[in-house]
Amino acid sequence: QVQLVEAGGGLVQAGDSRRLSCTASGRTFAANAMGWFRQAPGKEREFVAAISWNGASTGYGDSVKGRFIISRDNAKNTVSLQMNSLKAEDTAVYYCAASKSWYSVRERADEYEYWGQGTQVTVSS
């Protein structure tokens, strides 16, 4: 059974940094794209960042570009999201996602087959 488990969420102050991690089990995603999405109350799920199978290519949503950095460690089957200069509007549940079919950067939620349960990030201003 494939599982994605996020960690690292919590309450932070505006301007602070936070690192989220996601560990996959049940299969390797070393040849597949992985990504992060987020969903705030009353809003649709939003693309945050994605990374290609080998980490050579990355993509970011406009609202986080220049502040967030996605990375992966295929040996550990993990993907991380370094969040810097956090703002109140970054408050959301953050979801890790893994694709079964794609190896390049994907920005649409329907291109990912596997999802974590989510981790809450709350940014206090």
DSSP file (Angstrom, degrees, kcal/mol; ACC not computed):
  #  RESIDUE AA STRUCTURE BP1 BP2  ACC     N-H-->O    O-->H-N    N-H-->O    O-->H-N    TCO  KAPPA ALPHA  PHI   PSI    X-CA   Y-CA   Z-CA
    1    1 A Q              0   0    0      0, 0.0     2,-0.3     0, 0.0    26,-0.1   0.000 360.0 360.0 360.0 127.7    0.0    0.0    0.0
    2    2 A V        +     0   0    0     24,-0.2     2,-0.4    22,-0.1    24,-0.2  -0.605 360.0 179.5 -80.1 132.8    1.4    3.4   -1.0
    3    3 A Q  E     -A   25   0A   0     22,-2.4    22,-2.4    -2,-0.3     2,-0.5  -0.998  18.3-164.6-134.9 140.1    1.6    6.0    1.6
    4    4 A L  E     -A   24   0A   0    111,-0.4   113,-0.6    -2,-0.4     2,-0.5  -0.994  13.4-169.7-118.6 125.6    2.8    9.6    1.7
    5    5 A V  E     -A   23   0A   0     18,-2.1    18,-2.3    -2,-0.5     2,-0.2  -0.960   5.2-156.2-123.8 118.6    3.3   11.1    5.1
    6    6 A E  E     +A   22   0A   0     -2,-0.5     2,-0.3    16,-0.2    16,-0.2  -0.577  14.4 176.5 -89.2 154.0    3.9   14.8    5.6
    7    7 A A  E     +A   21   0A   0     14,-2.3    14,-2.6    -2,-0.2   112,-0.1  -0.981  45.6  60.7-149.3 156.7    5.7   16.3    8.6
    8    8 A G        +     0   0    0     -2,-0.3    11,-0.2     1,-0.3    14,-0.0   0.356  62.0 134.3 110.5  -5.0    6.8   19.7    9.7
    9    9 A G        +     0   0    0     85,-0.1     2,-0.3   112,-0.1    -1,-0.3  -0.171  22.8 110.1 -70.2 170.6    3.7   21.7    9.9
   10   10 A G  E     -d  121   0B   0    110,-1.2   112,-2.7   109,-0.1     2,-0.5  -0.978  66.5 -42.7 157.3-166.0    2.8   24.0   12.8
   11   11 A L  E     +d  122   0B   0     -2,-0.3     2,-0.3   110,-0.2   112,-0.2  -0.847  56.4 168.4 -99.5 126.7    2.4   27.6   13.9
   12   12 A V  E     -d  123   0B   0    110,-2.8   112,-3.4    -2,-0.5     2,-0.3  -0.892  32.8-109.4-133.1 163.3    5.0   30.1   12.8
   13   13 A Q  E >   -d  124   0B   0     -2,-0.3     3,-2.2   110,-0.2    73,-0.2  -0.637  46.1 -89.9 -90.5 150.3    5.4   33.9   12.8
   14   14 A A  T 3  S+     0   0    0    110,-2.7    73,-0.2    -2,-0.3    -1,-0.1  -0.350 116.1  27.7 -57.0 136.5    5.2   35.9    9.6
   15   15 A G  T 3  S+     0   0    0     71,-3.0    70,-0.6     1,-0.3    -1,-0.3   0.189  97.9 115.8  93.5 -15.8    8.7   36.2    8.1
   16   16 A D    <   -     0   0    0     -3,-2.2    70,-2.3    70,-0.2    -1,-0.3  -0.181  60.7-122.8 -77.8 175.3    9.9   33.0    9.6
   17   17 A S        -     0   0    0     67,-0.2     2,-0.3    68,-0.2    67,-0.2  -0.848  24.0-177.8-117.2 156.4   11.0   29.8    7.7
   18   18 A R  E     - B   0  83A   0     65,-2.6    65,-3.5    -2,-0.3     2,-0.5  -0.985  15.2-145.3-152.5 145.0    9.6   26.3    7.9
   19   19 A R  E     - B   0  82A   0     -2,-0.3     2,-0.3    63,-0.2    63,-0.2  -0.966  11.6-164.4-118.9 123.8   10.6   23.1    6.2
   20   20 A L  E     - B   0  81A   0     61,-2.7    61,-2.7    -2,-0.5     2,-0.3  -0.793   7.0-166.8 -99.7 146.3    8.0   20.4    5.3
   21   21 A S  E     -AB   7  80A   0    -14,-2.6   -14,-2.3    -2,-0.3     2,-0.4  -0.947   7.9-161.9-131.1 156.7    9.0   16.9    4.4
   22   22 A C  E     -AB   6  79A   0     57,-1.8    57,-1.9    -2,-0.3     2,-0.5  -0.986   4.8-162.5-139.7 124.9    7.1   14.0    2.8
   23   23 A T  E     -AB   5  78A   0    -18,-2.3   -18,-2.1    -2,-0.4     2,-0.3  -0.933   8.3-153.2-112.2 128.5    8.2   10.4    3.1
   24   24 A A  E     +A    4   0A   0     53,-2.5     2,-0.3    -2,-0.5   -20,-0.2  -0.757  15.3 176.5 -99.3 144.8    6.8    7.8    0.6
   25   25 A S  E     +A    3   0A   0    -22,-2.4   -22,-2.4    -2,-0.3     3,-0.0  -0.962  54.9  48.2-140.5 159.8    6.4    4.1    1.4
   26   26 A G  S    S+     0   0    0     -2,-0.3     2,-0.3   -24,-0.2   -24,-0.2   0.068 117.1  15.1  97.7 -24.7    5.0    1.2   -0.5
   27   27 A R  S    S-     0   0    0    -24,-0.2     2,-0.3   -26,-0.1   -24,-0.1  -0.950  82.9-100.9-167.2 160.7    6.8    2.0   -3.7
   28   28 A T        -     0   0    0     -2,-0.3     3,-0.2     1,-0.1    -3,-0.1  -0.685  17.8-168.7 -89.2 144.3    9.7    4.1   -5.0
   29   29 A F    >   +     0   0    0     -2,-0.3     3,-2.0    45,-0.1    70,-0.1   0.028  50.6 121.1-114.1  23.8    9.0    7.4   -6.8
   30   30 A A  T 3  S+     0   0    0      1,-0.3    -1,-0.1    44,-0.2    44,-0.1   0.726  81.0  41.8 -61.8 -21.6   12.6    7.8   -7.9
   31   31 A A  T 3  S+     0   0    0     -3,-0.2     2,-0.3     2,-0.1    -1,-0.3   0.203 107.8  79.4-107.2  14.8   11.4    7.9  -11.6
   32   32 A N  S <  S-     0   0    0     -3,-2.0    71,-0.3    21,-0.2     2,-0.1  -0.884  79.7-105.6-129.3 153.1    8.3   10.1  -11.0
   33   33 A A        -     0   0    0     69,-2.9    66,-2.8    -2,-0.3     2,-0.3  -0.426  34.6-168.0 -69.9 148.1    7.4   13.7  -10.5
   34   34 A M  E     +FE  51  98B   0     17,-1.9    17,-2.7    64,-0.2     2,-0.3  -0.939   9.7 169.8-134.0 159.5    6.4   14.8   -7.0
   35   35 A G  E     -FE  50  97B   0     62,-2.6    62,-2.6    -2,-0.3     2,-0.4  -0.954  28.1-120.5-158.9 175.3    4.8   18.0   -5.8
   36   36 A W  E     +FE  49  96B   0     13,-3.3    12,-2.4    -2,-0.3    13,-1.8  -0.989  24.5 176.6-128.0 137.3    3.2   20.1   -3.1
   37   37 A F  E     -FE  47  95B   0     58,-2.6    58,-3.2    -2,-0.4     2,-0.3  -0.859  10.4-156.0-128.0 166.3   -0.2   21.6   -3.1
   38   38 A R  E     -FE  46  94B   0      8,-2.4     8,-3.6    -2,-0.3     2,-0.4  -0.985   5.9-160.6-143.9 156.9   -2.1   23.6   -0.5
   39   39 A Q  E     - E   0  93B   0     54,-2.1    54,-2.4    -2,-0.3     6,-0.2  -0.955   5.7-162.6-142.2 120.6   -5.7   24.4    0.4
   40   40 A A    >   -     0   0    0      4,-0.4     3,-2.3    -2,-0.4    52,-0.1  -0.633  45.9 -75.8 -94.5 157.6   -6.9   27.2    2.6
   41   41 A P  T 3  S+     0   0    0      0, 0.0    -1,-0.1     0, 0.0     3,-0.1  -0.285 118.5   6.8 -56.0 129.7  -10.3   27.3    4.2
   42   42 A G  T 3  S+     0   0    0      1,-0.3     2,-0.3    -3,-0.1    -3,-0.0   0.520 113.1 100.8  78.0   4.5  -13.0   28.1    1.6
   43   43 A K  S <  S-     0   0    0     -3,-2.3    -1,-0.3     1,-0.0     2,-0.1  -0.807  74.3-103.7-121.0 163.0  -10.5   28.0   -1.3
   44   44 A E        -     0   0    0     -2,-0.3    -4,-0.4     1,-0.1     2,-0.1  -0.393  51.2 -82.7 -78.4 159.7   -9.6   25.5   -4.0
   45   45 A R        -     0   0    0     -6,-0.2     2,-0.4    -2,-0.1    -6,-0.2  -0.431  52.5-152.7 -63.5 135.6   -6.5   23.4   -3.8
   46   46 A E  E     -F   38   0B   0     -8,-3.6    -8,-2.4    -2,-0.1     2,-0.2  -0.912  14.7-116.4-120.3 136.7   -3.6   25.4   -5.1
   47   47 A F  E     +F   37   0B   0     -2,-0.4   -10,-0.2   -10,-0.2     3,-0.1  -0.520  35.4 168.7 -68.4 133.0   -0.4   24.3   -6.8
   48   48 A V  E     -     0   0B   0    -12,-2.4    13,-2.7     1,-0.4     2,-0.3   0.772  56.2 -26.3-109.8 -57.0    2.7   25.2   -4.7
   49   49 A A  E     -FG  36  60B   0    -13,-1.8   -13,-3.3    11,-0.2    -1,-0.4  -0.991  49.1-167.1-161.0 155.3    5.7   23.5   -6.2
   50   50 A A  E     -FG  35  59B   0      9,-2.2     9,-2.2    -2,-0.3     2,-0.4  -0.979   5.2-158.4-146.7 158.0    6.8   20.4   -8.2
   51   51 A I  E     -FG  34  58B   0    -17,-2.7   -17,-1.9    -2,-0.3     7,-0.2  -0.997  20.7-118.4-141.4 141.6   10.0   18.6   -9.0
   52   52 A S    >   -     0   0    0      5,-2.6     3,-1.3    -2,-0.4    52,-0.2  -0.172  43.1 -91.2 -73.6 172.4   11.0   16.3  -11.8
   53   53 A W  T 3  S+     0   0    0     50,-2.7   -21,-0.2     1,-0.3    51,-0.1   0.809 126.1  33.3 -57.3 -34.7   12.1   12.7  -11.2
   54   54 A N  T 3  S-     0   0    0     49,-0.2    -1,-0.3   -23,-0.1    18,-0.1   0.351 109.9-113.8-106.5   5.9   15.8   13.6  -10.9
   55   55 A G  S <  S+     0   0    0     -3,-1.3    -2,-0.1     2,-0.2    17,-0.0   0.482  84.4 118.3  79.7   1.1   15.4   17.0   -9.3
   56   56 A A  S    S+     0   0    0      1,-0.1     2,-0.4    -5,-0.0    -1,-0.1   0.781  72.8  42.8 -74.2 -25.8   16.8   18.8  -12.4
   57   57 A S        +     0   0    0      2,-0.0    -5,-2.6     0, 0.0     2,-0.3  -0.954  65.2 176.8-124.2 141.3   13.6   20.7  -13.1
   58   58 A T  E     -G   51   0B   0     -2,-0.4     2,-0.3    -7,-0.2    -7,-0.2  -0.944   9.1-162.5-136.1 159.1   11.3   22.5  -10.6
   59   59 A G  E     -G   50   0B   0     -9,-2.2    -9,-2.2    -2,-0.3     2,-0.3  -0.991   6.5-164.9-141.9 149.8    8.2   24.6  -10.9
   60   60 A Y  E     -G   49   0B   0     -2,-0.3   -11,-0.2   -11,-0.2     2,-0.1  -0.973  25.0-111.2-137.2 148.1    6.5   27.0   -8.5
   61   61 A G    >>  -     0   0    0    -13,-2.7     3,-1.5    -2,-0.3     4,-1.3  -0.444  37.6-113.6 -69.5 152.4    3.2   28.7   -8.1
   62   62 A D  T 34 S+     0   0    0      1,-0.3     3,-0.2     2,-0.2    -1,-0.1   0.834 113.3  58.9 -58.6 -34.6    3.3   32.5   -8.6
   63   63 A S  T 34 S+     0   0    0      1,-0.2    -1,-0.3     3,-0.0   -15,-0.1   0.667 116.2  31.9 -73.5 -15.1    2.4   33.2   -5.0
   64   64 A V  T X> S+     0   0    0     -3,-1.5     3,-2.4   -16,-0.2     4,-2.1   0.466  83.3 128.6-118.6  -5.1    5.5   31.3   -3.6
   65   65 A K  T 3< S+     0   0    0     -4,-1.3     4,-0.1     1,-0.3   -16,-0.0  -0.288  80.3  15.6 -58.1 130.5    8.0   31.9   -6.4
   66   66 A G  T 34 S+     0   0    0      2,-0.4    -1,-0.3     1,-0.1     3,-0.1   0.280 125.2  59.9  89.3 -11.5   11.3   33.2   -4.9
   67   67 A R  T <4 S+     0   0    0     -3,-2.4    17,-1.5     1,-0.1     2,-0.3   0.700  95.7  56.2-116.0 -33.9   10.3   32.2   -1.4
   68   68 A F  E  <  -C   83   0A   0     -4,-2.1    -2,-0.4    15,-0.2     2,-0.4  -0.758  59.4-164.2-106.0 149.1    9.8   28.4   -1.4
   69   69 A I  E     -C   82   0A   0     13,-2.3    13,-3.2    -2,-0.3     2,-0.4  -0.991   4.7-157.1-134.4 126.1   12.3   25.7   -2.6
   70   70 A I  E     +C   81   0A   0     -2,-0.4     2,-0.3    11,-0.2    11,-0.2  -0.806  20.1 164.6-100.5 143.5   11.4   22.1   -3.4
   71   71 A S  E     -C   80   0A   0      9,-1.9     9,-2.9    -2,-0.4     2,-0.3  -0.949  16.5-153.9-148.2 167.1   13.9   19.3   -3.3
   72   72 A R  E     -C   79   0A   0     -2,-0.3     2,-0.4     7,-0.3     7,-0.2  -0.983  12.9-154.6-145.6 156.6   14.0   15.6   -3.2
   73   73 A D  E >>> -C   78   0A   0      5,-2.4     5,-1.9    -2,-0.3     3,-0.8  -0.892   9.6-172.7-130.8  99.5   16.2   12.7   -2.0
   74   74 A N  T 345S+     0   0    0     -2,-0.4     3,-0.2     1,-0.3   -44,-0.2   0.795  83.7  61.9 -67.5 -27.4   15.5    9.6   -4.1
   75   75 A A  T 345S+     0   0    0      1,-0.2    -1,-0.3     2,-0.1   -45,-0.0   0.829 115.2  33.9 -65.9 -29.8   17.6    7.4   -1.9
   76   76 A K  T <45S-     0   0    0     -3,-0.8    -1,-0.2     2,-0.1    -2,-0.2   0.431 106.8-125.4-103.2  -1.8   15.3    8.2    1.0
   77   77 A N  T  <5 +     0   0    0     -4,-0.8   -53,-2.5     1,-0.2     2,-0.3   0.907  66.4 132.7  58.3  43.3   12.1    8.4   -1.1
   78   78 A T  E   < -BC  23  73A   0     -5,-1.9    -5,-2.4   -55,-0.2     2,-0.4  -0.886  43.6-163.0-126.7 155.3   11.4   11.9    0.2
   79   79 A V  E     -BC  22  72A   0    -57,-1.9   -57,-1.8    -2,-0.3     2,-0.3  -0.994  15.3-163.5-133.1 141.5   10.5   15.3   -1.0
   80   80 A S  E     -BC  21  71A   0     -9,-2.9    -9,-1.9    -2,-0.4     2,-0.4  -0.858  13.0-153.4-125.9 158.1   10.9   18.5    1.0
   81   81 A L  E     -BC  20  70A   0    -61,-2.7   -61,-2.7    -2,-0.3     2,-0.7  -0.933   8.0-159.3-133.3 109.9    9.6   22.1    0.8
   82   82 A Q  E     -BC  19  69A   0    -13,-3.2   -13,-2.3    -2,-0.4     2,-0.6  -0.803  12.7-163.7 -88.2 118.5   11.6   24.8    2.3
   83   83 A M  E     +BC  18  68A   0    -65,-3.5   -65,-2.6    -2,-0.7     2,-0.3  -0.916  10.8 178.9-110.8 118.6    9.4   27.8    3.0
   84   84 A N        +     0   0    0    -17,-1.5   -67,-0.2    -2,-0.6   -68,-0.1  -0.770  59.2  17.7-115.9 160.0   11.0   31.2    3.6
   85   85 A S  S    S-     0   0    0    -70,-0.6    -1,-0.2    -2,-0.3   -68,-0.2   0.909  84.8-156.6  48.3  51.1    9.6   34.6    4.3
   86   86 A L        -     0   0    0    -70,-2.3   -71,-3.0    -3,-0.2     2,-0.3  -0.245   9.2-160.3 -64.8 145.3    6.3   33.1    5.3
   87   87 A K    >   -     0   0    0    -73,-0.2     3,-2.0    -3,-0.1     4,-0.2  -0.813  33.0-108.4-121.6 161.3    3.2   35.3    5.1
   88   88 A A  G >  S+     0   0    0     -2,-0.3     3,-1.8     1,-0.3    35,-0.4   0.857 118.0  62.4 -57.7 -34.6   -0.3   35.1    6.7
   89   89 A E  G 3  S+     0   0    0      1,-0.3    -1,-0.3   -49,-0.0   -49,-0.0   0.536  88.3  70.6 -72.4  -4.6   -1.7   34.1    3.3
   90   90 A D  G <   +     0   0    0     -3,-2.0    -1,-0.3     2,-0.0     2,-0.2   0.516  69.9 120.6 -83.8  -6.0    0.5   31.0    3.2
   91   91 A T    <   +     0   0    0     -3,-1.8     2,-0.3    -4,-0.2    31,-0.2  -0.421  41.3 106.0 -61.5 124.0   -1.7   29.6    6.0
   92   92 A A  E    S- H   0 121B   0     29,-2.0    29,-2.7    -2,-0.2     2,-0.6  -0.971  76.4 -79.2-177.7 171.3   -3.2   26.3    4.6
   93   93 A V  E     -EH  39 120B   0    -54,-2.4   -54,-2.1    -2,-0.3     2,-0.5  -0.867  48.2-145.8 -88.8 128.0   -3.1   22.6    4.8
   94   94 A Y  E     -EH  38 119B   0     25,-3.1    25,-2.0    -2,-0.6     2,-0.4  -0.840  13.0-162.4-102.7 130.4   -0.1   21.5    2.7
   95   95 A Y  E     -E   37   0B   0    -58,-3.2   -58,-2.6    -2,-0.5     2,-0.3  -0.918  10.6-144.4-116.7 135.5   -0.3   18.2    0.7
   96   96 A C  E     -E   36   0B   0     -2,-0.4    20,-2.2   -60,-0.2     2,-0.3  -0.739  23.5-171.0 -89.5 144.3    2.4   16.1   -0.7
   97   97 A A  E     -EI  35 115B   0    -62,-2.6   -62,-2.6    -2,-0.3     2,-0.4  -0.986  12.0-163.9-139.5 149.3    1.7   14.4   -4.0
   98   98 A A  E     -EI  34 114B   0     16,-2.2    16,-2.2    -2,-0.3    15,-1.0  -0.996  15.4-136.2-134.7 139.0    3.4   11.8   -6.2
   99   99 A S        -     0   0    0    -66,-2.8    13,-0.2    -2,-0.4    12,-0.0  -0.721  10.2-168.1 -94.8 143.0    2.7   10.9   -9.8
  100  100 A K  S    S+     0   0    0     -2,-0.3    -1,-0.1    11,-0.2    12,-0.1   0.677  90.4  33.5 -92.0 -23.4    2.5    7.4  -11.1
  101  101 A S  S    S+     0   0    0     10,-0.4     2,-0.3   -68,-0.1    11,-0.1   0.698 105.4  66.7-110.0 -23.9    2.6    8.4  -14.8
  102  102 A W        -     0   0    0      9,-0.3   -69,-2.9   -69,-0.1    -3,-0.2  -0.787  38.5-179.9-111.6 145.5    4.8   11.5  -15.2
  103  103 A Y        +     0   0    0     -2,-0.3   -50,-2.7   -71,-0.3   -49,-0.2   0.576  68.6  71.6-110.3 -17.2    8.5   12.1  -14.7
  104  104 A S  S    S-     0   0    0    -52,-0.2   -71,-0.2     1,-0.1   -53,-0.1  -0.435 102.9 -66.9 -94.4 173.3    8.6   15.8  -15.6
  105  105 A V        -     0   0    0     -2,-0.1     2,-0.4   -55,-0.1    -1,-0.1  -0.360  53.3-169.6 -61.0 128.8    7.3   18.7  -13.6
  106  106 A R        -     0   0    0    -72,-0.2   -47,-0.1   -55,-0.1   -55,-0.1  -0.975  17.1-176.7-123.9 138.3    3.5   18.7  -13.3
  107  107 A E        +     0   0    0     -2,-0.4     2,-0.4   -60,-0.1   -60,-0.1   0.415  56.8  88.4-115.2  -0.3    1.4   21.5  -12.0
  108  108 A R    >   -     0   0    0      1,-0.1     3,-1.7   -62,-0.0     4,-0.1  -0.840  69.2-139.2-104.4 137.4   -2.2   20.1  -12.1
  109  109 A A  G >  S+     0   0    0     -2,-0.4     3,-1.6     1,-0.3    -1,-0.1   0.829 101.2  63.2 -61.4 -32.4   -3.6   18.2   -9.2
  110  110 A D  G 3  S+     0   0    0      1,-0.3    -1,-0.3    -3,-0.0    -3,-0.0   0.499  91.1  67.8 -75.4   0.0   -5.2   15.6  -11.5
  111  111 A E  G <  S+     0   0    0     -3,-1.7     2,-0.5   -12,-0.0   -10,-0.4   0.403  89.8  76.4 -93.9   1.5   -1.8   14.6  -12.8
  112  112 A Y    <   -     0   0    0     -3,-1.6   -13,-0.2   -13,-0.2   -78,-0.1  -0.947  53.6-176.2-116.0 131.8   -1.0   13.1   -9.4
  113  113 A E        +     0   0    0    -15,-1.0     2,-0.4    -2,-0.5   -14,-0.2   0.709  67.8  58.5 -96.9 -24.0   -2.3    9.8   -8.2
  114  114 A Y  E     -I   98   0B   0    -16,-2.2   -16,-2.2  -111,-0.0     2,-0.3  -0.901  61.6-179.8-117.7 138.4   -1.0    9.6   -4.7
  115  115 A W  E     -I   97   0B   0     -2,-0.4  -111,-0.4   -18,-0.2   -18,-0.2  -0.974  20.9-131.8-136.4 146.3   -1.6   12.1   -1.9
  116  116 A G        -     0   0    0    -20,-2.2  -111,-0.2    -2,-0.3     3,-0.1  -0.309  34.6-106.5 -83.0 177.8   -0.6   12.5    1.7
  117  117 A Q        -     0   0    0   -113,-0.6  -112,-0.1     1,-0.2   -22,-0.1   0.618  63.0-114.2 -83.7 -13.3   -3.1   13.3    4.4
  118  118 A G        -     0   0    0    -22,-0.1     2,-0.4     1,-0.1   -23,-0.2   0.101  17.5-126.2  97.7 149.9   -1.9   16.9    4.7
  119  119 A T  E     - H   0  94B   0    -25,-2.0   -25,-3.1  -112,-0.1     2,-0.3  -0.999  23.9-122.6-135.3 134.4   -0.1   19.0    7.3
  120  120 A Q  E     - H   0  93B   0     -2,-0.4  -110,-1.2   -27,-0.2     2,-0.5  -0.574  22.5-172.1 -81.0 131.2   -1.4   22.3    8.7
  121  121 A V  E     -dH  10  92B   0    -29,-2.7   -29,-2.0    -2,-0.3     2,-0.5  -0.990   4.2-174.1-120.2 121.9    0.8   25.4    8.4
  122  122 A T  E     -d   11   0B   0   -112,-2.7  -110,-2.8    -2,-0.5     2,-0.6  -0.970   7.3-161.3-119.3 123.2   -0.5   28.5   10.2
  123  123 A V  E     -d   12   0B   0     -2,-0.5     2,-0.4   -35,-0.4  -110,-0.2  -0.910   9.1-153.8-108.3 117.7    1.3   31.8    9.8
  124  124 A S  E      d   13   0B   0   -112,-3.4  -110,-2.7    -2,-0.6   -36,-0.0  -0.742 360.0 360.0 -93.2 133.4    0.6   34.3   12.5
  125  125 A S              0   0    0     -2,-0.4    -1,-0.1  -112,-0.2  -112,-0.1   0.422 360.0 360.0-101.3 360.0    1.0   38.0   11.7
